[in-house]
Amino acid sequence: MSRRTQDLPPLTGLSHRVREWRYNEFFRQAIGLALVPVFAGFSDPLPNSFAVGATLALAGMLFRFYASGFIVKNQKLATDGPYSLVRHPLYTGNLLMIIGFTFASGQWWAIVVSAGFWFFYYPAAIEYEDRKLRGIFGDDWETWSADVPAVIPNGLRIRSGGHWSFRTSWKENYELIIVIYTLLCLAYIANQLG
């Protein structure tokens, strides 16, 4: 049993194994990162679907970059900037990126793969993060989370405040890797446009 599932009711057999896979952060991140070059490698893009997909993927990448500059993991509850829109803006960025690469690839099967991946891994990741943050920040988390949705914002009114740090985003949270990775994969798909 992993630390992410140790507080959940015990399961046995296949149910236990499936839950452990769903809560496994390494698998979620590795599969998510692997899907992007798979979609790029098998892409057959159309100009319009690529334009929509690239826009969404870039928006997701930039939203992640912005959100990661507010994070001081497990030390301070981030509630400003993108965290005033959603509790998990990095996941919002990931969702935009996966939808973007799905459209950009021009492959119908990418929709099925993306939806399966998202719904298998992300509800468990959201549940774990909420449970962890509630345990660390208690009433502050309860108050903030009562009005802030998990991944899809109710509106686009960002509350200013907090402290955004380029260094935190770029160097400490390694968003440089995501930026380069996203741009290279989009460039590859763009090169496939006939």
BELQUI-V646544 format. One line per field, one symbol per residue. phi: phi as a letter, one per 20 degrees, with the letter a starting at -180 (. if undefined). psi: psi as a letter, one per 40 degrees, with the letter a starting at -180 (. if undefined). burial: I if it has 16 or more other C-alpha atoms within 10 Angstrom, else O. Layout:
BEGIN
phi: ???
psi: ???
burial: ???
END
This chain:
BEGIN
phi: .effdfeegfccmfgfffffffeffffffffgfffffffffdfbfdgfffffffffffffffffgffffdecgmdbffcdlffeebfcfffffffffffffffffmdffffffffffgffefgfffffffffffffdlfffgffffddffcdffbdeeefpmcecgffffdfdlfgffffgffffffffgfefe
psi: hiddedeiiiiiadddddddddehdddddddddddddddddeigiidddddddddddddddddddddeeehghedhhheibdeedidgdddddddddddddddddehdddddddddddddddddddddddddddddebddddddedehiddhidafhhhiaahhhdddddddefeddddddddddddddddeh.
burial: OOOIIOOOOOOOOOOOOOIIIIIIIOOIOOOIIOIIIOIIOOIIIIOOIIIOIIIIIIIIIIIIIIIIIIIOOOOOIIIIIIIIIIIIIIIIIIIIIIIIIIIIIIIOOIIOOIOOIIOIIIOIIIOIOIOOIOOOOOOOIOOIIOOIIIIOIOOOOOOOOOOIIOOIIIOOIOIOOIIOIIOOIIOOIIOIOO
END
